[in-house]
């Protein structure tokens, strides 16, 4: 989780990813941020997040994204 | 049927009356009949194309759904290996079905919309008259509902929701008359769901909807149409006047486009509101944006979201994009790995967005100028931040925010010189003239409003001030509060003023489409 927070903070240093829970609902992340986060996450965690996973519930918080990563790692 | 006509208002009144007269569970049938009738008024061939393309997508989605359901039923009894194989086979099958359906519907749209454009490009290289142009019927609103259909099919492919099993329900969604001609682009899990719900009549809803319709007609028939007269007059004889007139014309063109497009959206959203249905909002105070990128997330929102979900994301999130990112990371560092896949996707998205608007190179150029501005701000975001910090500029200061808003408005208006001109050549001529001097000449405001009477100038200025004020209140989340606290006398006075203005000033050159600018796309 710490590694994920670090990745997300590198892309958007102005957001507190430890507490934010409405990243998509409140338009805190735009499409460029999402693409950058997905690219970094795929690279660092060796998973493949695809377009079907781009749902608000997966990206609204760091913990939701972490759950998605764990799910994809288990599927592999 | 001309939307800006009494006939259309009579049609809407009849639809609302019939809608609330039949039992709630049958109301969707009234909407289906009304929508097909409305679309028929533009010609039967238009309806035939709508039905054929919607049938292709409907059955394509249904076939994918059937395959998914079959897999879901059987997967419980399969072991892990078999499950994986069956899942792979399902994926292939769905891909095949979706590709066939998309190829047919998108292919026909491309042929109808771009054949003459391709011919004109080929003819540029041929001697003599070249290839003859075709005169096929271009179904009205085809660029809007084709994309709605494709979005639905892709959503079912992605298992975002289940396919509709009732074709007439599906046709009601596609043909729903408030969105078929000019959007907004809709999603089936939103509008389709609402069309299935039972809606009760509400007097408050009727009044709110009617007010929004009135506001929409005022923006279109008074502000947009009068500005159109002025802008056309300036552009037709711009060399006879100082360049400041041309600058004024292109700044006002931004307001014309805004009044025209939001006017139509207000009319259609108002009608839907009366019917108990909420259409997706297409605008979120775009002229209060602080960057061009933000502007494009607030202007024609549903088109931007369509391209984001169905073009930008798939292009930036595939194995090729990841290879590009990895290559960029190893050669140029993390920043390049972050930006390059987005830049490549943006190149395709803005080319497609330009061409979606009109089969004309000027729109492609317009798209790419927008793209370059967005790329520039992404590339130099860190540098800009450092400059701001060095100059001790506070991000939340009123001065900085105002500067950013004005800068974005001027930039957007400047880029529109390409799309708002008759051709690229004309745009270049305008630009040359703009920078040829005579830009800083003092001209009285009344003289800038060429071809318009003083009363028309006043009503336009008041209209623009009202639009800006409404946007500021909306931005601050105060609009509903202000509307509720507004004394009845003042509210009725404003509504009366809008009606009187429409009666006194409306009278632009409207065609069958009501002269709405986006209807021709």
Interface residues (C-beta under 8 A of the other chain):
Chain A: X10 X11 X27 X30 X31 X32 X35 X36 X38 X39 X40 X42 X43 X49 X50 X51 X52 X54
Chain B: X158 X159 X160 X293 X297 X308 X309 X312 X313 X314 X316 X317 X321 X322 X325 X326 X329 X334 X337 X338 X339 X341 X342 X345 X378
